[in-house]
């Protein structure tokens, strides 16, 4: 379980850094909203748009909560399978 937790933390840091590097005039207020919110304020909690690179090199983008949930569930299942086999 420790491996999965460290993998999640590393992904969060990478994703946040990637998000902040991609901020433009359209997303600057979203970045401001994330940065200015109290981290314990569940009212501001939101999963940003997810981008997942597929094995064929294409990038899958998930903007809707249902799509994000499916991607997160798939990633979690794949991580569990790797941990079981490794």
GIJOCOR-V943649 format. One record per helix or strand of 2 or more residues. SS is the DSSP state (helix for helix, strand for strand). FROM is the first residue (numbers start at 1). LEN is the number of residues. If there is no record, write none. Layout:
SS&FROM&LEN, SS&FROM&LEN
This chain:
helix&2&20, helix&28&9, helix&42&3, strand&50&4, strand&59&4, helix&65&21
